[in-house]
Structure formats: structure tokens, C-alpha cells
Amino acid sequence: MIGDVVAKPGRLAVLERIQDLREQHDIDLAIMNAENLAGGFSVTPSLCEQLFASGIDVMSSGNHIFDKKEAIPYIAKQPRLIRPANYPPNTP
């Protein structure tokens, strides 16, 4: 589990190291918190896809996931980006 990945410095660190870490530690499932991925608030579909392609299997989120409108339809379409389960049912 990779904690809160914040903005470009966090993304670059993950992109540079995830494959080596997976091989070095025989990691079967890489989970990352992504709620601050895009400039410190929310996610964008392109950033998520880039990190999924790099070796992240699942991304978790929190309250900042809803800060960018483009994230809302993506959450509904991307099963590997999970939203907080304790939010009201009509929240995306």
C-alpha cells in the first residue's frame, strides 16, 4: 500500500520506482491512495491510466476525489479506482 500520492512529485516517485519495488519485494497487488494525485486535489483520467499502466493495480480515494468534475464520470467507469464506501448512496 502506497500512502497519499500528492501532485507531480508523488506521481514521479511512483512512476520511477513501482516496477522495481514490485520485483524486489515480490508484490502481487499494488494499492495507492490517489485522492490528491492531480495538483494536490482529486484525479484525472489520464493520470490514473498512466499509473495503472506503470504497475498500480488499485487506487483508493477520499473526500478530495470529487474536487475535479472530470473525475466523477471516471469513478463510475473505472472499477480499479475505489471511492469511500461510507459516503451517501447518491454520491458518485
PAZAPA-4460 file (N, C-alpha, C; in steps of 0.05 Angstrom, whole numbers, plus 32768, in hexadecimal, padded with zeros to 4 digits):
% residues 92
    n_x    n_y    n_z   ca_x   ca_y   ca_z    c_x    c_y    c_z   seq   type   mol
   8011   7FE8   8000   8000   8000   8000   8012   8019   8000     1      M     A
   800D   8029   7FEC   801B   8043   7FEB   8008   8058   7FF5     2      I     A
   8012   8068   8008   8001   807C   8014   7FFA   8092   8000     3      G     A
   7FF2   80A9   800B   7FE8   80BF   7FFB   7FFD   80C9   7FE7     4      D     A
   7FF8   80C5   7FCE   800A   80CF   7FB8   8000   80EB   7FB0     5      V     A
   8011   80FF   7FB6   8009   811B   7FB2   8017   8127   7F9A     6      V     A
   8007   8130   7F87   800F   8140   7F71   8027   8134   7F61     7      A     A
   8034   8144   7F52   8049   813A   7F3F   8060   812D   7F4E     8      K     A
   806B   8138   7F64   8081   812A   7F71   807A   810D   7F7A     9      P     A
   8062   810A   7F85   8059   80EF   7F8D   8056   80DD   7F75    10      G     A
   8049   80E7   7F60   8045   80D6   7F48   805F   80CD   7F3D    11      R     A
   8072   80E0   7F3A   808C   80D9   7F2F   809B   80C4   7F40    12      L     A
   8099   80C6   7F5A   80A5   80B2   7F6C   8099   8096   7F67    13      A     A
   807F   8095   7F64   8072   807B   7F5F   807A   8071   7F44    14      V     A
   8078   8082   7F30   807F   8079   7F14   809B   806F   7F12    15      L     A
   80AE   807B   7F20   80CA   8074   7F1F   80D0   805A   7F2E    16      E     A
   80C0   8054   7F43   80C8   803E   7F55   80B6   8026   7F56    17      R     A
   809D   8028   7F4C   808A   8013   7F51   8092   7FF8   7F46    18      I     A
   809D   7FF7   7F2E   80A5   7FDE   7F22   80BC   7FD1   7F32    19      Q     A
   80D0   7FE1   7F39   80E6   7FD6   7F49   80DC   7FCC   7F64    20      D     A
   80CB   7FDB   7F71   80C0   7FD3   7F8B   80B0   7FB9   7F89    21      L     A
   80A0   7FB7   7F74   8090   7F9F   7F70   80A2   7F86   7F6D    22      R     A
   80B7   7F89   7F5D   80C9   7F73   7F58   80DA   7F6C   7F71    23      E     A
   80E4   7F81   7F7D   80F6   7F7E   7F95   80E8   7F70   7FAC    24      Q     A
   80CF   7F77   7FB0   80C0   7F6D   7FC8   80AA   7F58   7FC0    25      H     A
   80AA   7F4F   7FA7   8097   7F3B   7F9E   807A   7F43   7FA5    26      D     A
   8073   7F5C   7F9D   8059   7F67   7FA4   8045   7F5D   7F8F    27      I     A
   802F   7F51   7F99   801A   7F47   7F88   8004   7F5C   7F82    28      D     A
   8000   7F6F   7F94   7FEB   7F83   7F91   7FF5   7F9E   7F9B    29      L     A
   7FF5   7FB1   7F8A   7FFF   7FCC   7F91   7FE7   7FDF   7F93    30      A     A
   7FE2   7FE9   7FAB   7FCC   7FFB   7FB0   7FD7   8016   7FB8    31      I     A
   7FCB   802B   7FAD   7FD5   8046   7FB2   7FBE   8059   7FB8    32      M     A
   7FC1   806B   7FCB   7FAD   8080   7FD0   7FB1   8096   7FBC    33      N     A
   7F9C   809D   7FAD   7F9F   80AF   7F97   7F8F   80C9   7F9A    34      A     A
   7F83   80CE   7FB1   7F70   80E4   7FB2   7F7D   8100   7FAE    35      E     A
   7F98   8102   7FB0   7FA6   811B   7FAC   7FB9   811A   7F94    36      N     A
   7FB3   8108   7F82   7FC5   8103   7F6B   7FC9   811A   7F58    37      L     A
   7FB3   8129   7F53   7FB4   813E   7F3E   7FB7   815A   7F4C    38      A     A
   7FCF   8163   7F4E   7FD4   817D   7F59   7FCD   817F   7F77    39      G     A
   7FCC   8169   7F84   7FC5   8169   7FA1   7FA8   8165   7FA6    40      G     A
   7F97   8164   7F92   7F7A   8160   7F95   7F6F   814F   7F80    41      F     A
   7F63   8139   7F87   7F54   8127   7F75   7F67   8118   7F61    42      S     A
   7F5A   810E   7F4C   7F69   80FF   7F37   7F5F   8109   7F1C    43      V     A
   7F6E   8101   7F08   7F65   8104   7EEC   7F67   80E8   7EE0    44      T     A
   7F56   80E2   7ECD   7F57   80C8   7EC0   7F72   80C2   7EB4    45      P     A
   7F7F   80D5   7EA7   7F99   80D0   7E9A   7FAE   80C9   7EAF    46      S     A
   7FAE   80D7   7EC6   7FC2   80D1   7EDB   7FBE   80B5   7EE6    47      L     A
   7FA5   80AE   7EEB   7F9F   8093   7EF5   7FA7   807E   7EE1    48      C     A
   7FA1   8081   7EC8   7FA8   806D   7EB4   7FC7   806B   7EB2    49      E     A
   7FD5   8081   7EB4   7FF2   8080   7EB4   7FFD   806F   7ECB    50      Q     A
   7FF2   8073   7EE2   7FFB   8064   7EFA   7FF2   8047   7EF9    51      L     A
   7FDA   8041   7EEF   7FD2   8025   7EEB   7FE5   8017   7ED8    52      F     A
   7FEC   8024   7EC3   7FFF   8019   7EAF   801A   8014   7EBB    53      A     A
   8022   8024   7ECF   803D   8022   7EDA   803F   800B   7EEE    54      S     A
   8028   8000   7EF7   8029   7FE9   7F0A   8018   7FEC   7F22    55      G     A
   8009   8002   7F25   7FF5   8004   7F3B   7FDD   7FF4   7F33    56      I     A
   7FD3   7FE4   7F46   7FBC   7FD3   7F41   7FA1   7FDF   7F49    57      D     A
   7FA2   7FED   7F60   7F89   7FF9   7F6B   7F90   8014   7F77    58      V     A
   7F7E   8027   7F75   7F81   8041   7F81   7F6A   8046   7F94    59      M     A
   7F71   804E   7FAD   7F5C   8056   7FC0   7F5A   8074   7FBF    60      S     A
   7F45   807E   7FCC   7F40   809B   7FCC   7F33   80A4   7FE6    61      S     A
   7F2E   80BE   7FE8   7F21   80CA   7FFF   7F11   80E2   7FF6    62      G     A
   7F0D   80F4   8008   7EFB   810B   8002   7F05   811C   7FEB    63      N     A
   7F1F   811E   7FE6   7F28   812F   7FD0   7F23   8124   7FB4    64      H     A
   7F1B   810B   7FB3   7F17   80FE   7F99   7F02   810D   7F88    65      I     A
   7EF0   811B   7F96   7EDA   8129   7F88   7EE1   8145   7F80    66      F     A
   7EF9   814E   7F85   7F01   816A   7F80   7F03   8172   7F63    67      D     A
   7F08   815E   7F52   7F09   8164   7F35   7EF2   8156   7F27    68      K     A
   7EE2   8165   7F18   7ECA   815A   7F0C   7ECF   8143   7EF9    69      K     A
   7EE6   8144   7EEC   7EED   812E   7ED9   7EF1   8114   7EE7    70      E     A
   7EF6   8114   7F01   7EFA   80FB   7F10   7EE0   80EC   7F14    71      A     A
   7ECA   80FA   7F16   7EB0   80EE   7F1D   7EA7   80D9   7F09    72      I     A
   7EA6   80DE   7EEF   7E9E   80C8   7EDD   7EB3   80B2   7EDC    73      P     A
   7ECC   80B9   7EE0   7EE2   80A6   7EDF   7EDF   8092   7EF6    74      Y     A
   7ED8   809B   7F0D   7ED4   808A   7F25   7EBF   8074   7F1E    75      I     A
   7EAA   807C   7F11   7E94   806A   7F0A   7E9D   8055   7EF5    76      A     A
   7EB0   805C   7EE4   7EB9   804A   7ECE   7ED1   8039   7ED6    77      K     A
   7EE1   8042   7EE9   7EFB   8034   7EEF   7EF8   8025   7F09    78      Q     A
   7EF4   800B   7F08   7EF1   7FFB   7F20   7F0A   7FF9   7F32    79      P     A
   7F21   8000   7F27   7F39   7FFF   7F37   7F3E   8018   7F47    80      R     A
   7F2E   802D   7F43   7F2E   8045   7F53   7F17   8044   7F66    81      L     A
   7F1D   803F   7F80   7F07   803B   7F93   7F01   8054   7FA2    82      I     A
   7EE8   8059   7FA7   7EDF   8071   7FB6   7EDA   8069   7FD3    83      R     A
   7ED8   807D   7FE5   7ED2   8076   8001   7EB6   8068   8003    84      P     A
   7EB6   8052   8011   7E9D   8043   8014   7E89   8050   8027    85      A     A
   7E93   8062   8038   7E81   806E   804C   7E74   8088   8043    86      N     A
   7E76   808E   8029   7E68   80A5   801E   7E4B   809E   8018    87      Y     A
   7E39   80B2   8018   7E1D   80AD   8012   7E1A   809F   7FF7    88      P     A
   7E05   808F   7FF4   7E02   807F   7FDB   7E00   8090   7FC2    89      P     A
   7DF6   80A8   7FC3   7DF4   80B8   7FAA   7E0D   80C8   7FA4    90      N     A
   7E22   80C4   7FB4   7E3C   80D0   7FAD   7E49   80BE   7F98    91      T     A
   7E56   80CA   7F84   7E62   80BA   7F6F   7E73   80A3   7F79    92      P     A
***
